[in-house]
Amino acid sequence: MAERDRKDPPPPGTSREAPATPGQERRRKHHEDLNQDEALEETFPASDPVSPFVPARVPE
């Protein structure tokens, strides 16, 4: 199964995941940094900067 993004809501009928450990947070941040660097390289040269995605809150 593919890894889910943080912005993806949990599947219906499942509870939220446990909080991430410091190691998981470091790996997640590193992965996001690599993705943003790659996106920047793919859009260079360009007049507009890369805009990070801001996820919406999951309805409760």
C-alpha distance matrix in Angstrom:
0.0 3.8 6.5 8.9 12.5 15.3 16.8 14.2 15.7 14.1 13.3 16.7 17.9 16.1 18.0 17.7 16.1 18.7 20.5 19.2 21.3 23.6 21.6 18.3 20.4 22.0 18.8 17.6 21.1 21.2 18.0 19.6 22.9 21.6 20.1 23.4 25.4 23.7 24.3 27.9 28.5 27.3 29.7 32.6 35.4 35.3 37.4 34.8 32.7 28.9 28.1 25.3 23.2 24.3 21.9 23.6 23.8 21.8 24.4 25.2
3.8 0.0 3.8 6.3 9.5 12.7 14.2 12.1 14.4 13.6 13.6 17.2 19.0 17.0 18.5 17.5 15.9 18.5 19.6 18.0 20.2 22.0 20.0 16.6 18.3 19.7 16.4 14.8 18.1 18.2 14.8 16.1 19.4 18.1 16.4 19.6 21.8 20.1 20.5 24.1 24.8 23.6 25.9 28.9 31.7 31.5 33.7 31.1 28.9 25.1 24.4 21.7 19.7 21.2 19.1 21.2 21.8 20.3 23.3 24.5
6.5 3.8 0.0 3.8 6.7 9.6 11.8 10.3 12.7 12.1 13.1 16.9 18.6 16.0 16.8 15.1 13.2 15.5 16.1 14.4 16.7 18.4 16.7 13.1 14.6 16.2 13.1 11.3 14.7 15.2 12.0 13.3 16.7 16.0 14.5 17.6 19.9 18.8 19.3 22.6 23.7 23.0 25.2 28.0 30.8 30.5 32.5 29.6 27.2 23.4 22.5 19.4 17.6 18.7 16.7 19.0 19.4 18.2 21.5 22.7
8.9 6.3 3.8 0.0 3.8 6.6 8.2 6.5 9.1 9.1 10.6 14.4 16.4 14.0 14.6 12.8 11.5 14.3 14.8 13.7 16.6 18.4 17.4 13.6 14.3 16.5 14.0 11.3 14.4 15.7 12.7 12.8 16.6 16.5 14.5 17.0 19.9 19.1 19.0 22.2 23.9 23.1 24.7 27.7 30.4 29.6 31.2 28.1 25.7 21.9 20.5 17.3 15.0 15.7 13.3 15.4 15.7 14.5 17.8 19.2
12.5 9.5 6.7 3.8 0.0 3.8 5.3 5.4 8.8 10.1 12.5 16.0 18.2 15.9 15.9 13.4 12.3 14.8 14.4 13.3 16.3 17.4 16.9 13.2 12.9 14.9 13.0 9.6 11.9 13.7 10.9 10.0 13.9 14.4 12.2 14.1 17.3 16.9 16.4 19.4 21.5 20.9 22.1 25.0 27.6 26.7 28.0 24.8 22.3 18.6 17.0 13.7 11.4 12.1 10.1 12.6 13.5 13.2 16.8 18.6
15.3 12.7 9.6 6.6 3.8 0.0 3.8 5.5 7.8 9.4 12.6 15.7 17.6 15.1 14.3 11.2 10.4 12.5 11.7 11.1 14.4 15.6 15.8 12.3 11.2 14.0 12.9 9.3 11.2 13.9 11.9 10.5 14.2 15.6 13.8 15.0 18.4 18.8 18.1 20.6 23.1 22.9 23.7 26.5 29.0 27.8 28.7 25.3 22.6 19.0 16.9 13.3 10.9 10.5 8.2 10.5 10.8 10.8 14.6 16.1
16.8 14.2 11.8 8.2 5.3 3.8 0.0 3.8 6.4 9.3 12.2 15.0 17.5 15.6 15.2 12.5 12.8 15.3 14.6 14.5 18.0 19.1 19.5 16.0 14.7 17.2 16.3 12.6 13.8 16.5 14.3 12.2 15.7 17.2 14.7 15.4 19.1 19.3 17.8 20.4 23.1 22.5 22.8 25.8 28.2 26.6 27.2 23.7 21.3 17.9 15.3 12.0 8.9 8.2 5.2 7.4 8.4 8.7 12.4 14.7
14.2 12.1 10.3 6.5 5.4 5.5 3.8 0.0 3.8 6.5 8.8 11.7 14.5 12.9 13.3 11.3 11.9 15.1 15.4 15.5 19.1 20.8 20.9 17.2 16.6 19.3 17.9 14.4 16.4 18.7 16.1 14.7 18.4 19.3 16.7 18.0 21.5 21.2 19.9 22.8 25.2 24.2 24.8 28.1 30.4 28.9 29.8 26.4 24.3 20.7 18.3 15.3 12.0 11.6 8.4 9.4 9.9 8.6 11.9 14.0
15.7 14.4 12.7 9.1 8.8 7.8 6.4 3.8 0.0 3.8 6.5 8.7 11.3 10.1 10.4 9.0 10.6 14.1 14.9 16.0 19.7 21.8 22.3 18.7 18.2 21.4 20.3 16.9 19.0 21.6 19.3 18.0 21.6 22.8 20.4 21.5 25.1 24.9 23.5 26.4 28.9 27.9 28.4 31.6 33.9 32.3 32.9 29.4 27.3 23.9 21.2 18.2 14.7 13.5 9.8 9.4 8.6 6.1 8.9 10.6
14.1 13.6 12.1 9.1 10.1 9.4 9.3 6.5 3.8 0.0 3.8 6.4 8.3 6.5 7.3 6.7 8.4 12.1 13.8 15.1 18.8 21.4 21.8 18.2 18.4 21.7 20.5 17.5 20.1 22.6 20.4 19.7 23.4 24.4 22.3 23.8 27.2 27.0 26.0 29.0 31.3 30.4 31.2 34.4 36.8 35.4 36.2 32.7 30.6 27.0 24.5 21.3 18.1 17.0 13.3 13.0 11.6 8.5 10.7 11.1
13.3 13.6 13.1 10.6 12.5 12.6 12.2 8.8 6.5 3.8 0.0 3.8 6.4 5.9 8.5 9.3 11.0 14.8 17.1 18.3 21.8 24.6 24.7 21.0 21.6 24.8 23.2 20.4 23.3 25.4 22.9 22.4 26.2 26.8 24.5 26.3 29.7 28.9 28.0 31.2 33.3 32.0 33.0 36.3 38.8 37.3 38.3 34.9 33.0 29.4 27.0 24.1 20.7 19.9 16.2 15.7 14.5 11.2 12.4 12.8
16.7 17.2 16.9 14.4 16.0 15.7 15.0 11.7 8.7 6.4 3.8 0.0 3.8 5.6 8.5 10.4 13.0 16.6 19.1 20.8 24.3 27.3 27.7 24.2 24.7 28.0 26.6 23.8 26.5 28.9 26.5 25.8 29.6 30.4 28.0 29.6 33.1 32.4 31.3 34.4 36.6 35.3 36.1 39.5 41.8 40.2 40.9 37.5 35.7 32.2 29.6 26.8 23.2 22.0 18.2 16.9 15.3 11.6 11.6 11.4
17.9 19.0 18.6 16.4 18.2 17.6 17.5 14.5 11.3 8.3 6.4 3.8 0.0 3.8 6.8 9.9 12.5 15.6 18.6 20.7 24.0 27.3 27.8 24.5 25.3 28.8 27.6 25.1 27.9 30.4 28.2 27.9 31.6 32.5 30.4 32.1 35.5 35.0 34.1 37.2 39.4 38.3 39.2 42.5 44.9 43.3 44.1 40.6 38.6 35.2 32.5 29.5 26.1 24.7 20.9 19.5 17.4 13.7 13.4 12.1
16.1 17.0 16.0 14.0 15.9 15.1 15.6 12.9 10.1 6.5 5.9 5.6 3.8 0.0 3.8 6.7 8.8 11.9 15.0 17.1 20.3 23.6 24.1 20.8 21.8 25.3 24.1 21.8 24.8 27.2 25.3 25.1 28.8 29.7 28.0 29.8 33.1 32.8 32.2 35.2 37.3 36.5 37.5 40.7 43.2 41.8 42.7 39.2 37.0 33.4 30.9 27.7 24.5 23.1 19.4 18.6 16.4 12.9 13.6 12.3
18.0 18.5 16.8 14.6 15.9 14.3 15.2 13.3 10.4 7.3 8.5 8.5 6.8 3.8 0.0 3.8 6.5 9.1 12.1 14.6 17.8 21.1 22.1 19.1 19.8 23.4 22.9 20.6 23.3 26.0 24.5 24.3 27.8 29.2 27.7 29.3 32.5 32.7 32.1 34.9 37.2 36.8 37.6 40.6 43.1 41.7 42.4 38.8 36.4 33.0 30.3 26.9 23.9 22.2 18.7 17.8 15.1 12.1 12.9 11.0
17.7 17.5 15.1 12.8 13.4 11.2 12.5 11.3 9.0 6.7 9.3 10.4 9.9 6.7 3.8 0.0 3.8 6.6 8.9 11.4 14.9 17.9 19.1 16.1 16.3 20.1 19.7 17.3 19.8 22.7 21.4 21.0 24.5 26.0 24.7 26.1 29.4 29.8 29.3 31.8 34.3 34.0 34.9 37.7 40.1 38.8 39.5 35.9 33.2 29.9 27.3 23.7 21.0 19.2 15.9 15.5 12.8 10.4 12.1 10.8
16.1 15.9 13.2 11.5 12.3 10.4 12.8 11.9 10.6 8.4 11.0 13.0 12.5 8.8 6.5 3.8 0.0 3.8 6.4 8.3 11.6 14.8 15.7 12.7 13.5 17.1 16.6 14.7 17.5 20.1 19.0 19.1 22.5 23.9 23.0 24.6 27.6 28.1 28.0 30.6 32.8 32.8 33.9 36.6 39.2 38.2 39.0 35.6 32.7 29.3 27.1 23.4 21.0 19.6 16.7 17.1 14.9 13.1 15.4 14.4
18.7 18.5 15.5 14.3 14.8 12.5 15.3 15.1 14.1 12.1 14.8 16.6 15.6 11.9 9.1 6.6 3.8 0.0 3.8 6.3 8.9 12.4 13.8 11.4 12.3 15.9 16.1 14.7 17.3 19.9 19.5 19.8 22.8 24.5 24.2 25.7 28.4 29.3 29.5 31.8 33.9 34.4 35.5 37.9 40.5 39.6 40.4 37.0 33.9 30.6 28.5 24.7 22.8 21.3 18.8 19.3 17.0 15.7 17.9 16.6
20.5 19.6 16.1 14.8 14.4 11.7 14.6 15.4 14.9 13.8 17.1 19.1 18.6 15.0 12.1 8.9 6.4 3.8 0.0 3.8 6.6 9.5 11.5 9.5 9.4 13.1 14.0 12.6 14.6 17.5 17.7 17.7 20.4 22.4 22.4 23.5 26.2 27.5 27.7 29.6 32.0 32.7 33.7 35.8 38.3 37.5 38.2 34.8 31.5 28.4 26.4 22.6 21.1 19.5 17.5 18.4 16.2 15.8 18.4 17.5
19.2 18.0 14.4 13.7 13.3 11.1 14.5 15.5 16.0 15.1 18.3 20.8 20.7 17.1 14.6 11.4 8.3 6.3 3.8 0.0 3.8 6.5 7.9 5.7 6.1 9.6 10.3 9.4 11.6 14.2 14.5 15.1 17.5 19.3 19.7 21.1 23.4 24.7 25.4 27.2 29.3 30.2 31.5 33.4 36.0 35.5 36.4 33.2 29.8 26.7 25.1 21.3 20.2 19.2 17.7 19.3 17.8 17.7 20.7 20.3
21.3 20.2 16.7 16.6 16.3 14.4 18.0 19.1 19.7 18.8 21.8 24.3 24.0 20.3 17.8 14.9 11.6 8.9 6.6 3.8 0.0 3.8 5.4 5.2 6.2 8.7 10.0 10.5 12.2 14.2 15.3 16.4 18.2 20.0 21.0 22.4 24.2 25.8 26.9 28.5 30.3 31.6 33.0 34.6 37.3 37.1 38.1 35.0 31.5 28.5 27.2 23.5 22.9 22.1 20.9 22.8 21.4 21.4 24.4 23.8
23.6 22.0 18.4 18.4 17.4 15.6 19.1 20.8 21.8 21.4 24.6 27.3 27.3 23.6 21.1 17.9 14.8 12.4 9.5 6.5 3.8 0.0 3.8 5.5 5.1 6.2 8.7 9.8 10.5 12.2 14.2 15.3 16.3 18.4 19.9 21.0 22.4 24.3 25.6 26.8 28.6 30.3 31.6 32.8 35.4 35.4 36.3 33.4 29.8 27.1 26.1 22.5 22.5 21.9 21.4 23.6 22.5 23.2 26.4 26.1
21.6 20.0 16.7 17.4 16.9 15.8 19.5 20.9 22.3 21.8 24.7 27.7 27.8 24.1 22.1 19.1 15.7 13.8 11.5 7.9 5.4 3.8 0.0 3.8 5.4 5.1 6.3 8.6 9.9 10.6 12.3 14.3 15.3 16.6 18.5 20.0 21.1 22.7 24.4 25.8 27.1 28.8 30.5 31.7 34.4 34.7 36.0 33.3 29.7 26.8 26.3 22.8 22.9 22.9 22.4 24.9 24.2 24.6 28.0 28.0
18.3 16.6 13.1 13.6 13.2 12.3 16.0 17.2 18.7 18.2 21.0 24.2 24.5 20.8 19.1 16.1 12.7 11.4 9.5 5.7 5.2 5.5 3.8 0.0 3.8 5.4 5.1 6.0 8.5 9.8 10.5 12.2 14.1 15.3 16.4 18.3 19.9 21.1 22.5 24.3 25.7 27.0 28.7 30.3 33.1 33.1 34.4 31.6 28.1 25.0 24.2 20.5 20.2 20.2 19.3 21.8 21.2 21.4 24.8 25.0
20.4 18.3 14.6 14.3 12.9 11.2 14.7 16.6 18.2 18.4 21.6 24.7 25.3 21.8 19.8 16.3 13.5 12.3 9.4 6.1 6.2 5.1 5.4 3.8 0.0 3.8 5.5 5.0 6.0 8.5 9.8 10.4 12.1 14.2 15.2 16.3 18.1 19.9 20.9 22.3 24.2 25.7 27.0 28.5 31.1 30.9 31.9 29.0 25.4 22.5 21.5 17.8 17.8 17.5 17.1 19.7 19.2 20.0 23.5 23.9
22.0 19.7 16.2 16.5 14.9 14.0 17.2 19.3 21.4 21.7 24.8 28.0 28.8 25.3 23.4 20.1 17.1 15.9 13.1 9.6 8.7 6.2 5.1 5.4 3.8 0.0 3.8 5.5 5.2 6.1 8.6 9.9 10.4 12.3 14.2 15.3 16.3 18.3 19.9 21.0 22.5 24.4 25.9 26.9 29.5 29.8 31.0 28.4 24.7 22.0 21.6 18.2 18.9 19.2 19.4 22.4 22.3 23.4 27.0 27.6
18.8 16.4 13.1 14.0 13.0 12.9 16.3 17.9 20.3 20.5 23.2 26.6 27.6 24.1 22.9 19.7 16.6 16.1 14.0 10.3 10.0 8.7 6.3 5.1 5.5 3.8 0.0 3.8 5.5 5.1 6.1 8.6 9.8 10.5 12.3 14.2 15.2 16.5 18.3 19.9 21.1 22.6 24.5 25.8 28.6 29.0 30.6 28.1 24.5 21.5 21.3 18.1 18.4 19.3 19.2 22.3 22.6 23.2 26.9 27.7
17.6 14.8 11.3 11.3 9.6 9.3 12.6 14.4 16.9 17.5 20.4 23.8 25.1 21.8 20.6 17.3 14.7 14.7 12.6 9.4 10.5 9.8 8.6 6.0 5.0 5.5 3.8 0.0 3.8 5.5 5.1 6.2 8.6 9.9 10.6 12.3 14.2 15.4 16.5 18.4 20.0 21.2 22.7 24.5 27.2 27.1 28.5 25.7 22.3 19.1 18.4 14.9 14.9 15.6 15.4 18.5 18.9 19.7 23.4 24.5
21.1 18.1 14.7 14.4 11.9 11.2 13.8 16.4 19.0 20.1 23.3 26.5 27.9 24.8 23.3 19.8 17.5 17.3 14.6 11.6 12.2 10.5 9.9 8.5 6.0 5.2 5.5 3.8 0.0 3.8 5.4 5.1 6.1 8.6 9.9 10.5 12.2 14.2 15.2 16.4 18.3 20.0 21.2 22.5 25.1 25.0 26.2 23.4 19.8 16.9 16.5 13.2 14.0 14.7 15.4 18.7 19.5 20.9 24.6 25.9
21.2 18.2 15.2 15.7 13.7 13.9 16.5 18.7 21.6 22.6 25.4 28.9 30.4 27.2 26.0 22.7 20.1 19.9 17.5 14.2 14.2 12.2 10.6 9.8 8.5 6.1 5.1 5.5 3.8 0.0 3.8 5.5 5.0 6.2 8.7 9.9 10.5 12.3 14.2 15.3 16.5 18.4 20.2 21.1 23.8 24.3 25.9 23.6 20.0 17.3 17.6 14.8 16.0 17.5 18.3 21.9 22.8 24.1 27.9 29.3
18.0 14.8 12.0 12.7 10.9 11.9 14.3 16.1 19.3 20.4 22.9 26.5 28.2 25.3 24.5 21.4 19.0 19.5 17.7 14.5 15.3 14.2 12.3 10.5 9.8 8.6 6.1 5.1 5.4 3.8 0.0 3.8 5.4 5.2 6.2 8.7 9.9 10.6 12.4 14.3 15.4 16.6 18.6 20.2 23.0 23.4 25.2 22.8 19.5 16.3 16.6 13.7 14.4 16.3 16.8 20.3 21.6 22.5 26.3 27.9
19.6 16.1 13.3 12.8 10.0 10.5 12.2 14.7 18.0 19.7 22.4 25.8 27.9 25.1 24.3 21.0 19.1 19.8 17.7 15.1 16.4 15.3 14.3 12.2 10.4 9.9 8.6 6.2 5.1 5.5 3.8 0.0 3.8 5.4 5.1 6.1 8.6 9.8 10.5 12.3 14.2 15.3 16.6 18.4 21.1 21.0 22.4 19.7 16.4 13.1 13.0 10.0 10.9 12.8 13.7 17.4 19.0 20.4 24.2 26.1
22.9 19.4 16.7 16.6 13.9 14.2 15.7 18.4 21.6 23.4 26.2 29.6 31.6 28.8 27.8 24.5 22.5 22.8 20.4 17.5 18.2 16.3 15.3 14.1 12.1 10.4 9.8 8.6 6.1 5.0 5.4 3.8 0.0 3.8 5.4 5.2 6.1 8.6 9.9 10.5 12.3 14.3 15.5 16.5 19.1 19.4 20.9 18.6 15.0 12.3 13.0 10.7 12.7 14.8 16.5 20.2 21.9 23.7 27.5 29.4
21.6 18.1 16.0 16.5 14.4 15.6 17.2 19.3 22.8 24.4 26.8 30.4 32.5 29.7 29.2 26.0 23.9 24.5 22.4 19.3 20.0 18.4 16.6 15.3 14.2 12.3 10.5 9.9 8.6 6.2 5.2 5.4 3.8 0.0 3.8 5.5 5.1 6.1 8.6 9.9 10.6 12.3 14.4 15.5 18.3 19.1 21.2 19.3 16.1 13.3 14.6 12.7 14.6 17.2 18.6 22.3 24.3 25.6 29.4 31.4
20.1 16.4 14.5 14.5 12.2 13.8 14.7 16.7 20.4 22.3 24.5 28.0 30.4 28.0 27.7 24.7 23.0 24.2 22.4 19.7 21.0 19.9 18.5 16.4 15.2 14.2 12.3 10.6 9.9 8.7 6.2 5.1 5.4 3.8 0.0 3.8 5.5 5.1 6.2 8.6 9.9 10.6 12.5 14.4 17.3 17.5 19.6 17.4 14.5 11.2 12.2 10.4 11.7 14.7 16.0 19.8 22.0 23.3 27.0 29.3
23.4 19.6 17.6 17.0 14.1 15.0 15.4 18.0 21.5 23.8 26.3 29.6 32.1 29.8 29.3 26.1 24.6 25.7 23.5 21.1 22.4 21.0 20.0 18.3 16.3 15.3 14.2 12.3 10.5 9.9 8.7 6.1 5.2 5.5 3.8 0.0 3.8 5.4 5.0 6.1 8.6 9.9 10.7 12.3 15.0 14.9 16.6 14.2 11.0 7.9 9.2 7.9 10.3 13.3 15.4 19.2 21.7 23.5 27.2 29.6
25.4 21.8 19.9 19.9 17.3 18.4 19.1 21.5 25.1 27.2 29.7 33.1 35.5 33.1 32.5 29.4 27.6 28.4 26.2 23.4 24.2 22.4 21.1 19.9 18.1 16.3 15.2 14.2 12.2 10.5 9.9 8.6 6.1 5.1 5.5 3.8 0.0 3.8 5.5 5.1 6.2 8.7 10.1 10.7 13.4 14.2 16.3 14.8 11.7 9.5 11.8 11.2 14.0 17.0 19.2 23.0 25.4 27.3 30.9 33.3
23.7 20.1 18.8 19.1 16.9 18.8 19.3 21.2 24.9 27.0 28.9 32.4 35.0 32.8 32.7 29.8 28.1 29.3 27.5 24.7 25.8 24.3 22.7 21.1 19.9 18.3 16.5 15.4 14.2 12.3 10.6 9.8 8.6 6.1 5.1 5.4 3.8 0.0 3.8 5.4 5.1 6.2 8.7 10.1 13.0 14.0 16.8 15.4 13.0 10.5 13.0 12.6 14.7 18.1 19.9 23.6 26.2 27.7 31.3 33.9
24.3 20.5 19.3 19.0 16.4 18.1 17.8 19.9 23.5 26.0 28.0 31.3 34.1 32.2 32.1 29.3 28.0 29.5 27.7 25.4 26.9 25.6 24.4 22.5 20.9 19.9 18.3 16.5 15.2 14.2 12.4 10.5 9.9 8.6 6.2 5.0 5.5 3.8 0.0 3.8 5.5 5.1 6.3 8.7 11.6 11.6 14.1 12.3 10.2 7.3 9.8 10.0 12.1 15.7 17.8 21.3 24.3 25.9 29.4 32.2
27.9 24.1 22.6 22.2 19.4 20.6 20.4 22.8 26.4 29.0 31.2 34.4 37.2 35.2 34.9 31.8 30.6 31.8 29.6 27.2 28.5 26.8 25.8 24.3 22.3 21.0 19.9 18.4 16.4 15.3 14.3 12.3 10.5 9.9 8.6 6.1 5.1 5.4 3.8 0.0 3.8 5.4 5.3 6.2 8.9 9.2 11.6 10.2 7.9 6.2 9.7 10.7 13.6 17.0 19.6 23.1 26.1 28.2 31.6 34.4
28.5 24.8 23.7 23.9 21.5 23.1 23.1 25.2 28.9 31.3 33.3 36.6 39.4 37.3 37.2 34.3 32.8 33.9 32.0 29.3 30.3 28.6 27.1 25.7 24.2 22.5 21.1 20.0 18.3 16.5 15.4 14.2 12.3 10.6 9.9 8.6 6.2 5.1 5.5 3.8 0.0 3.8 5.5 5.3 8.2 10.0 13.1 12.7 11.0 9.9 13.4 14.4 17.0 20.5 22.9 26.5 29.4 31.3 34.7 37.5
27.3 23.6 23.0 23.1 20.9 22.9 22.5 24.2 27.9 30.4 32.0 35.3 38.3 36.5 36.8 34.0 32.8 34.4 32.7 30.2 31.6 30.3 28.8 27.0 25.7 24.4 22.6 21.2 20.0 18.4 16.6 15.3 14.3 12.3 10.6 9.9 8.7 6.2 5.1 5.4 3.8 0.0 3.8 5.7 8.4 9.6 13.0 12.5 11.6 10.1 13.3 14.5 16.6 20.3 22.4 25.8 28.9 30.5 33.8 36.8
29.7 25.9 25.2 24.7 22.1 23.7 22.8 24.8 28.4 31.2 33.0 36.1 39.2 37.5 37.6 34.9 33.9 35.5 33.7 31.5 33.0 31.6 30.5 28.7 27.0 25.9 24.5 22.7 21.2 20.2 18.6 16.6 15.5 14.4 12.5 10.7 10.1 8.7 6.3 5.3 5.5 3.8 0.0 3.8 6.0 6.0 9.3 8.9 8.6 8.0 11.3 13.5 15.8 19.3 21.8 25.0 28.4 30.3 33.4 36.6
32.6 28.9 28.0 27.7 25.0 26.5 25.8 28.1 31.6 34.4 36.3 39.5 42.5 40.7 40.6 37.7 36.6 37.9 35.8 33.4 34.6 32.8 31.7 30.3 28.5 26.9 25.8 24.5 22.5 21.1 20.2 18.4 16.5 15.5 14.4 12.3 10.7 10.1 8.7 6.2 5.3 5.7 3.8 0.0 3.0 5.1 8.5 9.4 9.2 9.7 13.5 15.7 18.5 21.9 24.7 28.0 31.2 33.4 36.5 39.6
35.4 31.7 30.8 30.4 27.6 29.0 28.2 30.4 33.9 36.8 38.8 41.8 44.9 43.2 43.1 40.1 39.2 40.5 38.3 36.0 37.3 35.4 34.4 33.1 31.1 29.5 28.6 27.2 25.1 23.8 23.0 21.1 19.1 18.3 17.3 15.0 13.4 13.0 11.6 8.9 8.2 8.4 6.0 3.0 0.0 3.8 7.0 9.0 9.8 11.3 14.9 17.6 20.4 23.7 26.6 29.7 33.1 35.4 38.4 41.6
35.3 31.5 30.5 29.6 26.7 27.8 26.6 28.9 32.3 35.4 37.3 40.2 43.3 41.8 41.7 38.8 38.2 39.6 37.5 35.5 37.1 35.4 34.7 33.1 30.9 29.8 29.0 27.1 25.0 24.3 23.4 21.0 19.4 19.1 17.5 14.9 14.2 14.0 11.6 9.2 10.0 9.6 6.0 5.1 3.8 0.0 3.8 5.7 7.4 9.4 12.5 15.7 18.4 21.5 24.5 27.4 30.8 33.2 36.1 39.4
37.4 33.7 32.5 31.2 28.0 28.7 27.2 29.8 32.9 36.2 38.3 40.9 44.1 42.7 42.4 39.5 39.0 40.4 38.2 36.4 38.1 36.3 36.0 34.4 31.9 31.0 30.6 28.5 26.2 25.9 25.2 22.4 20.9 21.2 19.6 16.6 16.3 16.8 14.1 11.6 13.1 13.0 9.3 8.5 7.0 3.8 0.0 3.8 6.8 9.8 12.3 15.9 18.6 21.2 24.5 27.0 30.5 33.2 35.9 39.1
34.8 31.1 29.6 28.1 24.8 25.3 23.7 26.4 29.4 32.7 34.9 37.5 40.6 39.2 38.8 35.9 35.6 37.0 34.8 33.2 35.0 33.4 33.3 31.6 29.0 28.4 28.1 25.7 23.4 23.6 22.8 19.7 18.6 19.3 17.4 14.2 14.8 15.4 12.3 10.2 12.7 12.5 8.9 9.4 9.0 5.7 3.8 0.0 3.8 6.7 8.6 12.3 14.9 17.4 20.8 23.2 26.7 29.4 32.1 35.4
32.7 28.9 27.2 25.7 22.3 22.6 21.3 24.3 27.3 30.6 33.0 35.7 38.6 37.0 36.4 33.2 32.7 33.9 31.5 29.8 31.5 29.8 29.7 28.1 25.4 24.7 24.5 22.3 19.8 20.0 19.5 16.4 15.0 16.1 14.5 11.0 11.7 13.0 10.2 7.9 11.0 11.6 8.6 9.2 9.8 7.4 6.8 3.8 0.0 3.8 6.3 9.5 12.7 15.2 18.7 21.5 24.7 27.5 30.4 33.5
28.9 25.1 23.4 21.9 18.6 19.0 17.9 20.7 23.9 27.0 29.4 32.2 35.2 33.4 33.0 29.9 29.3 30.6 28.4 26.7 28.5 27.1 26.8 25.0 22.5 22.0 21.5 19.1 16.9 17.3 16.3 13.1 12.3 13.3 11.2 7.9 9.5 10.5 7.3 6.2 9.9 10.1 8.0 9.7 11.3 9.4 9.8 6.7 3.8 0.0 3.8 6.4 9.5 12.5 15.7 18.8 22.0 24.5 27.6 30.7
28.1 24.4 22.5 20.5 17.0 16.9 15.3 18.3 21.2 24.5 27.0 29.6 32.5 30.9 30.3 27.3 27.1 28.5 26.4 25.1 27.2 26.1 26.3 24.2 21.5 21.6 21.3 18.4 16.5 17.6 16.6 13.0 13.0 14.6 12.2 9.2 11.8 13.0 9.8 9.7 13.4 13.3 11.3 13.5 14.9 12.5 12.3 8.6 6.3 3.8 0.0 3.8 6.5 9.0 12.4 15.3 18.6 21.3 24.2 27.3
25.3 21.7 19.4 17.3 13.7 13.3 12.0 15.3 18.2 21.3 24.1 26.8 29.5 27.7 26.9 23.7 23.4 24.7 22.6 21.3 23.5 22.5 22.8 20.5 17.8 18.2 18.1 14.9 13.2 14.8 13.7 10.0 10.7 12.7 10.4 7.9 11.2 12.6 10.0 10.7 14.4 14.5 13.5 15.7 17.6 15.7 15.9 12.3 9.5 6.4 3.8 0.0 3.8 6.4 9.6 12.9 15.9 18.5 21.7 24.5
23.2 19.7 17.6 15.0 11.4 10.9 8.9 12.0 14.7 18.1 20.7 23.2 26.1 24.5 23.9 21.0 21.0 22.8 21.1 20.2 22.9 22.5 22.9 20.2 17.8 18.9 18.4 14.9 14.0 16.0 14.4 10.9 12.7 14.6 11.7 10.3 14.0 14.7 12.1 13.6 17.0 16.6 15.8 18.5 20.4 18.4 18.6 14.9 12.7 9.5 6.5 3.8 0.0 3.8 6.2 9.5 12.7 15.0 18.2 21.2
24.3 21.2 18.7 15.7 12.1 10.5 8.2 11.6 13.5 17.0 19.9 22.0 24.7 23.1 22.2 19.2 19.6 21.3 19.5 19.2 22.1 21.9 22.9 20.2 17.5 19.2 19.3 15.6 14.7 17.5 16.3 12.8 14.8 17.2 14.7 13.3 17.0 18.1 15.7 17.0 20.5 20.3 19.3 21.9 23.7 21.5 21.2 17.4 15.2 12.5 9.0 6.4 3.8 0.0 3.8 6.6 9.6 12.5 15.5 18.3
21.9 19.1 16.7 13.3 10.1 8.2 5.2 8.4 9.8 13.3 16.2 18.2 20.9 19.4 18.7 15.9 16.7 18.8 17.5 17.7 20.9 21.4 22.4 19.3 17.1 19.4 19.2 15.4 15.4 18.3 16.8 13.7 16.5 18.6 16.0 15.4 19.2 19.9 17.8 19.6 22.9 22.4 21.8 24.7 26.6 24.5 24.5 20.8 18.7 15.7 12.4 9.6 6.2 3.8 0.0 3.8 6.6 8.9 12.1 15.0
23.6 21.2 19.0 15.4 12.6 10.5 7.4 9.4 9.4 13.0 15.7 16.9 19.5 18.6 17.8 15.5 17.1 19.3 18.4 19.3 22.8 23.6 24.9 21.8 19.7 22.4 22.3 18.5 18.7 21.9 20.3 17.4 20.2 22.3 19.8 19.2 23.0 23.6 21.3 23.1 26.5 25.8 25.0 28.0 29.7 27.4 27.0 23.2 21.5 18.8 15.3 12.9 9.5 6.6 3.8 0.0 3.8 6.5 9.0 12.1
23.8 21.8 19.4 15.7 13.5 10.8 8.4 9.9 8.6 11.6 14.5 15.3 17.4 16.4 15.1 12.8 14.9 17.0 16.2 17.8 21.4 22.5 24.2 21.2 19.2 22.3 22.6 18.9 19.5 22.8 21.6 19.0 21.9 24.3 22.0 21.7 25.4 26.2 24.3 26.1 29.4 28.9 28.4 31.2 33.1 30.8 30.5 26.7 24.7 22.0 18.6 15.9 12.7 9.6 6.6 3.8 0.0 3.8 6.3 8.8
21.8 20.3 18.2 14.5 13.2 10.8 8.7 8.6 6.1 8.5 11.2 11.6 13.7 12.9 12.1 10.4 13.1 15.7 15.8 17.7 21.4 23.2 24.6 21.4 20.0 23.4 23.2 19.7 20.9 24.1 22.5 20.4 23.7 25.6 23.3 23.5 27.3 27.7 25.9 28.2 31.3 30.5 30.3 33.4 35.4 33.2 33.2 29.4 27.5 24.5 21.3 18.5 15.0 12.5 8.9 6.5 3.8 0.0 3.8 6.3
24.4 23.3 21.5 17.8 16.8 14.6 12.4 11.9 8.9 10.7 12.4 11.6 13.4 13.6 12.9 12.1 15.4 17.9 18.4 20.7 24.4 26.4 28.0 24.8 23.5 27.0 26.9 23.4 24.6 27.9 26.3 24.2 27.5 29.4 27.0 27.2 30.9 31.3 29.4 31.6 34.7 33.8 33.4 36.5 38.4 36.1 35.9 32.1 30.4 27.6 24.2 21.7 18.2 15.5 12.1 9.0 6.3 3.8 0.0 3.8
25.2 24.5 22.7 19.2 18.6 16.1 14.7 14.0 10.6 11.1 12.8 11.4 12.1 12.3 11.0 10.8 14.4 16.6 17.5 20.3 23.8 26.1 28.0 25.0 23.9 27.6 27.7 24.5 25.9 29.3 27.9 26.1 29.4 31.4 29.3 29.6 33.3 33.9 32.2 34.4 37.5 36.8 36.6 39.6 41.6 39.4 39.1 35.4 33.5 30.7 27.3 24.5 21.2 18.3 15.0 12.1 8.8 6.3 3.8 0.0
